């Protein structure tokens, strides 16, 4: 990281940024072409979970190349200035890398759906068989992540 003064090294703070986020941007590589999608997510035990239809561009790319990059951001605010080059941004963010795999087992899907749902709501949830049959879960095992903040 170029700006060490902005780096967040505390793992708990990095996890708090993720848990305070509502969207994860998941980036993939389709041969030489980047592809990024915003997704609902869940985090548990150093892994991210996403639900998906079993077909589509994202799934096709991940089957060929499971390496991913992900990004979260919170507390974003543009800081205006009288000078064009004086503008800035307040933020807290996390960027990380991992390997994606697919979960097809219905019991494991339910557990992953619970992890995703608990990112957004408290309570107990049930999932219809039709939903389980129509979706797969993408699990990203986190290999490395860093946090960054600017308080300008």
N, C-alpha and C positions, 0 to 999 in steps of 0.2 A: 504494500500500500504506500503510495507516494506521500500522503499526509498522515504521518504517524500521530500527530496531535489530534486527529479526528477519529482514530481507530478505537473501536470498542473491543476489548479483549476478554471481558468477563462473560463467561458462557451463560450465566443466568440472565444477564442483561440482553444478550443476543436472543435467548429463548423468549424473554418477555416481549421483545419487539415482534417476533413471529406470532406469539399468542395474542398480541394487540392488533394484529393485521386482520383484514377481512378478505384479502385476495392475495394469492400467490401467482407470480408470473413465472411460468415454466418455459425455459428455452431449450430447444433441441436443435440438432444439426441434421438436415436432410441433404446428405452428401455435402456439397459446398454452399448450400443455401440455409441461412438461419430461419427458424420458425419459433414463434413465441405465442403462448396462450395464457390468458388470465383464468385462474381456476379457484373454486372453493377447495378448502384443504383441511387436514387435521395433522397434528404433530404429536408423536409419542415415541419414546425410546429411540431418539436419534433417527427417526424416519418420518417422512411426509407421506400422507395418503390422499389420493384423489379418486373420485368416481368418474366413470366415462362410459359412453356407449362402446360396445366391443369392436366397432369399425369406425374408420375415419382417418384423416391425415395424421393426427397425433399418434394414433396407435400404429399406423404403418411405419412412421419414422422411428418410434421407440422399439419396434421389433427389429429394425435394421441396426439401430445405434442406441443403446440404453443410457449413454452418457448424457447428463442434463446439467443445466445451470438453473438456479432459481433465485428469485428476488422478492423481497418484502420491503415496504416502506411505511412509516407512520409519521405523524406530526409534520407534514409538509406544509411549508408556507413560503411564498415568494416575498423577498425583501426588496422593495423598490429603492431606487437611488436617482438623484438628479443626473448622474453620469450613466451613460449606457453600459459601460464596463464595471460599474459599481453595484449592479444588481447582484443578488445572491439568493440562496435558498436555505431555509432551516429544514432539517429532516433528521430522521434516524432510519437506518436501512441495514438490511442483511443481504449478502450475496453468498451463495454457496454452490457446491457441486456434489453430484451424487450419481448413483446408478439406479435406473428404473427396472422394476420387474412387475409382473402381473399376478394378481390374486384371483383365482377362479372358484375356489372352494367356498360354498355358501356360508359355512360357519365363520370362516376367516373374513368373508365379505361383511357379515353382520358386525364383527368386532371392528373392522375398519370403518364401516359406516358410523358406528358409535363414536369413534375417534373424530371423524369429520363433523358429525352433528354436535358434539360437545365443544367444538370450536365456536359454535354460533348460539347454542342454547343448552340449558340444563334440562335434566329429566331423563326418563327412560323412553326408548324408541322401539318400534317394531317395524319390520320390513316385509312387504308382501313378496311372495314367491315370484310373481311376475316381474317385480322390480329387480330382485336378485338375478333372475335369468336374463334380464335385458341390460345388465351392467357388468363391468369388470372394475376392479380396483387396481390403480397404479400405486405401487409402493416405491418410494425413492429412499434408499438407504443413503444417509448423508455422509459424505466422505470428508468434507471440509467446508467451513463457512466463516465469514468475517463480518464484523459489524462496523458501521461508520456513522458519525453524527456531525452535524454542523449546527451550532447555536448562534452563529453570526452575531 
